[in-house]
Amino acid sequence: TYNSGRFIKRCLESVLEQKYGKLEVVIIDNASTDGTVDILEQFADRCRIYYNDENIGFAAAQNQAIMLSHGDWVLTLNPDVLLMPNFIQALVDAGQVDPKVGTVCGKLLTISPSFDLPEKELVDSTGIYFTPALRHLDRGSQEVDNGHYLNFEYVFGATAAAALYRRQMIDDISIEGEFFDRDFFVYREDADVAWRAQLLSWRCIYTPLARGYHVRAVLPGNRSALPPVINMHSVKNRFLMRIKNMTPDLYRRNWWSITSRDLVVLGACLIKETSSLKAFGYVIRNYRRVWAKRQEIMRRRRAKDDYMASWFSFEPVSRPAPRPTARALAKTRTARG
């Protein structure tokens, strides 16, 4: 949480009302000043709450929470998300279909900041996908929810607003002890994790049975309404993510789309969004450290070039995935007690 007073009470209530046993809730507050702390105190008997002295960013605070947790599965959650009662159970069930599933996501729908359910439901995300220009977008974003996205599917990755991660994968793909890269601070850290997970041969599955609602503040068309510091991190993280994860083959296949988009980004920073020019200075100053992370990722890479290239498309890519069987669900729920 960081100045999340508008949302956090309803969010936590929806978490604590989940139809799932042995739930452990860890909250990290990044030095909120808007009354969030007073609200969190109401949940101190049901959640483990930690208060940071400064805002260390979404990525670092999520790492902090992950290290303090004990479960085989970890759900990262934004405070502006409202979960339906079966959300976590449905995610965990979907994760049992394949031991190489390291990430699970459900259907997030849009909701107003007041958490009032809309008359006409719009999709917020059913997973993320990458274009050849290295833009990462939410699958189905702003589409009317008219009964589509009803199948279990493998997708590229999940938005960390509400993503379930297997502990085994977290341990496997962490670099220098970090799951989310603290250099990102905020924004795109989930796309970076998704790309790295794919390189290391982990899969992400989407289940239509897990439904939640998300107050989406960042959309591709509303940059001008966002704080300049958020836009700066967006530019910075585009290049950090590429330095770490881009393979020569993928660049060769998509160099024109990538270069064209880079020119658009650079031109916008020079002409309109000059506050984001700081992003390039950050990348230059920290290049050696970021390159060292890349070397570690590439040393451990398992996925083939053709497989990785198949995910980068101007239209969302997904592949059929199996449904969890009744027998498998009964077995895992019995084992969990």
Residue pairs with C-beta under 8 A, 6 or more apart in sequence:
1 8
1 27
1 28
1 29
1 30
1 32
1 36
1 40
1 79
2 29
2 30
2 31
2 32
2 36
2 55
2 58
3 32
3 33
3 34
3 36
4 11
4 32
4 34
4 36
4 79
4 80
5 32
5 34
5 35
5 36
5 39
6 80
6 113
7 79
7 80
7 113
7 115
7 215
8 36
8 39
8 40
8 79
9 39
9 42
10 82
10 115
11 77
11 78
11 79
11 80
11 81
11 82
11 83
12 25
12 27
12 43
12 47
14 81
14 82
14 83
14 84
14 85
15 23
15 25
15 77
15 83
16 23
16 25
16 43
16 46
16 47
17 85
18 83
18 85
18 86
18 87
18 88
18 89
19 85
19 86
19 89
20 88
20 89
20 92
21 336
21 337
22 71
22 336
22 337
23 88
24 48
24 69
24 70
24 71
25 43
25 46
25 47
25 48
26 47
26 48
26 50
26 65
26 68
26 69
27 40
27 43
27 47
27 48
27 49
27 50
27 65
28 50
28 52
28 61
28 62
28 64
28 65
29 36
29 37
29 40
29 49
29 50
29 51
29 52
30 52
30 54
30 55
30 56
30 57
30 61
31 51
31 52
31 53
31 54
31 55
37 51
40 47
40 49
43 49
48 68
50 64
50 65
50 68
52 61
52 64
56 64
56 182
57 182
57 184
57 185
57 186
58 160
58 180
58 185
58 186
58 187
58 189
59 178
59 180
59 181
59 182
59 183
59 184
59 185
59 186
59 189
60 180
60 182
60 185
62 76
62 160
62 179
62 180
62 189
63 178
63 179
63 180
63 182
65 76
66 74
66 76
66 170
66 179
71 167
72 166
72 167
72 168
73 91
73 92
73 95
73 164
73 165
73 166
73 167
74 164
74 165
74 167
74 170
75 88
75 91
75 162
75 163
75 164
75 165
76 160
76 161
76 162
76 163
76 165
76 190
77 83
77 161
77 162
78 160
78 161
78 162
78 214
80 113
80 161
80 214
80 215
80 217
81 108
81 161
81 162
81 212
81 213
81 214
81 215
82 111
82 115
82 212
82 213
82 214
83 162
83 212
84 210
84 211
84 212
86 209
86 210
87 106
87 162
87 210
87 211
87 212
88 164
88 210
90 106
90 207
90 209
90 210
91 104
91 105
91 106
91 164
91 207
91 210
92 104
92 164
92 332
93 207
93 209
93 324
93 329
93 332
94 101
94 104
94 152
94 205
94 206
94 207
94 209
94 210
94 324
95 101
95 104
95 164
95 166
95 205
96 324
96 328
96 329
96 332
97 152
97 205
97 321
97 322
97 323
97 324
97 328
98 203
98 205
98 321
98 322
100 201
100 202
100 203
101 166
101 202
101 203
101 204
101 205
102 165
102 166
102 168
102 169
102 170
102 172
102 173
102 197
102 202
102 203
102 204
103 157
103 158
103 163
103 164
103 165
103 166
103 169
103 194
103 197
103 202
103 203
103 204
103 205
104 158
104 163
104 164
104 204
104 205
104 206
104 207
104 210
105 125
105 126
105 127
105 155
105 157
105 158
105 159
105 162
105 163
105 164
105 204
105 205
105 206
105 207
105 210
106 126
106 162
106 206
106 207
106 208
106 209
106 210
106 211
106 212
107 123
107 126
107 145
107 149
107 206
107 208
107 210
107 211
107 212
108 123
108 124
108 125
108 126
108 159
108 161
108 162
108 211
108 212
108 213
108 214
109 118
109 121
109 122
109 123
109 124
109 145
109 211
109 212
109 213
109 214
110 118
110 121
110 122
110 123
110 124
110 142
110 213
110 214
110 215
110 216
111 117
111 118
111 213
111 214
111 215
112 118
112 215
113 215
115 213
115 215
117 213
120 144
121 144
121 145
122 142
122 143
122 144
122 145
123 140
123 141
123 142
123 143
123 144
123 145
123 149
124 138
124 141
124 213
124 214
124 216
125 138
125 139
125 140
125 141
125 158
125 159
125 161
125 214
126 138
126 139
126 140
126 149
126 155
126 206
126 208
127 138
127 139
127 153
127 155
127 156
127 157
127 158
127 159
127 204
127 206
127 318
128 136
128 137
128 138
128 139
128 155
128 156
128 157
128 158
128 159
128 190
128 191
128 194
129 136
129 137
129 139
129 155
129 156
129 311
129 313
129 316
129 317
129 318
130 136
130 137
130 156
130 191
130 195
130 311
130 312
130 313
131 137
131 257
131 312
131 313
131 314
132 253
132 254
132 257
132 258
132 312
132 313
132 314
133 254
133 257
133 258
133 260
133 261
134 238
134 241
134 242
134 254
134 257
134 258
134 261
134 312
135 220
135 261
136 157
136 188
136 191
136 194
137 220
137 316
138 159
139 149
139 155
139 206
139 316
139 318
140 148
140 149
140 316
141 216
141 219
142 219
149 206
149 208
150 208
151 208
151 320
151 321
152 205
152 206
152 207
152 208
152 320
152 321
152 322
152 323
153 205
153 206
153 318
153 319
153 320
153 321
154 203
154 204
154 205
154 206
154 318
154 319
154 320
154 321
155 204
155 205
155 206
155 316
155 317
155 318
156 194
156 195
156 198
156 204
156 311
156 317
157 190
157 191
157 193
157 194
157 195
157 197
157 198
157 204
158 164
158 190
158 194
158 204
158 206
159 190
160 180
160 189
160 190
160 193
161 214
162 212
162 214
163 190
165 179
166 202
169 197
169 202
170 179
172 200
172 202
173 179
173 193
173 196
173 197
173 200
173 202
175 181
175 196
175 293
175 296
175 297
176 293
176 296
179 193
180 189
180 190
180 192
180 193
181 189
181 192
181 240
181 244
181 293
183 240
183 286
183 289
183 290
184 192
184 233
184 236
184 237
184 240
184 241
185 233
186 230
186 233
187 218
187 230
187 233
187 234
187 237
188 233
188 234
188 237
188 238
188 241
189 237
191 241
192 237
192 240
192 241
192 244
192 245
194 204
195 241
195 244
195 245
196 244
196 245
196 297
197 204
198 204
198 303
198 308
198 311
199 245
199 247
199 297
199 301
199 302
199 303
199 308
200 297
200 300
200 301
200 302
200 303
201 302
201 303
205 321
206 318
206 321
217 226
218 226
218 230
223 231
223 234
223 273
228 273
228 275
228 276
229 275
231 273
231 275
231 276
232 275
232 276
232 278
232 279
233 279
234 276
235 265
235 269
235 273
235 276
235 279
235 280
236 278
236 279
236 280
236 282
236 283
238 265
239 279
239 280
239 283
240 283
240 290
242 258
243 283
243 287
243 290
243 291
243 294
244 290
244 293
244 294
244 297
245 294
245 297
247 298
247 301
247 305
247 308
249 305
249 308
249 309
250 305
250 308
250 309
250 312
251 258
253 309
253 312
254 312
268 276
269 276
269 277
269 279
269 280
270 277
283 290
310 317
311 317
